[in-house]
Amino acid sequence: MNMLVDGEWRTDAYQTTNEDGAFERQTTNFRDRIAADPDARFPPEAGRYHLYVCRACPWAHRTLIMRTLKGLEDAITVDYVDPYRGDDGWQFTPEKDGCTTDTVNGADYLREVYVEADPDMTGRVTVPVLWDKQEDTIVNNESAEIMRMLDTEFDDVAENDVDLYPEGYREEIDRIIEKIYEPINNGVYKAGFADSQEAYDAAVAELFDALDHWDSVLAEQRYLAGDRLTEADIAMFTTLVRFDEVYHTHFMCNHRLIREYDHLWPYLRDIYQTGHISETVNMDHITEHYYTTHPDVSPKRIVPKGPDPDFSALHGRDDLPGGPPADIA
């Protein structure tokens, strides 16, 4: 796989699987933080920060949802790369529907933004990227940390009074995010990119055991952490919304569709219909990215038609305790 090595673009430098054929995700490079602290290097100021995202990517999608729910559209600008990622990596193609130019750095490829931040950068070029327009650098490119910063550090500039990491729930939210990451969020990739039958079998078994578990949890409560919409639900949603259209077929996670679950399926629709979350979902970009960007998985690069799940159908979960925050209901 392609990556930067000492600031130079290489197309043969990164192996996605280990010696056992199991997928291994590389850690992210930029881990600074925005903090509502007078001594912080990166304070939460309106107009200062910029997101680089791909609408197809579930990790970037988390940050788009949080930006929308908090009402940070005017405070934090955003650019969208092409959902197709070729040998040159993420590219800006404004002529394509739903994509933009790089309005901040004028780059043609996202890798140029990384090199602008670190001329000697070694690592993968991933989305999302949180950029500081004042210091001309990347603050962070770890999706969970960006999601948390947007949620907790921008209250003074956010238009919506929304807290998805509330006091009294934080330990449980962190536990759930950690518990769903490996078997579900990353699990679909471990299944799809496995290079051995053993690695694939292990990933799929873990994935569906976890989905079965959370389906049973959601039988008794509206959200993963109970009666409050939280960051944990956003982390789960971006995987579930891609599942039937992409992961079920493309990544061979075909033991069961999300639409076949009694509680995960209405739960998914409930989240989709909350606030403006539905407007952050671009299924055309999602399907194009997965089916055309992984030739080792889908060598003909044919994008299938359907199955077009009806995310707007009534979900019937309003009778369960709790509900979304008033500002986004």
Helices and strands as residue ranges (DSSP letters): E 3-5, E 8-10, E 49-53, H 58-70, E 76-80, H 110-117, E 129-132, E 137-140, H 143-152, H 170-180, I 181-185, H 187-192, H 197-217, H 231-242, I 243-247, H 248-250, G 258-260, H 264-272, G 277-280, H 283-293
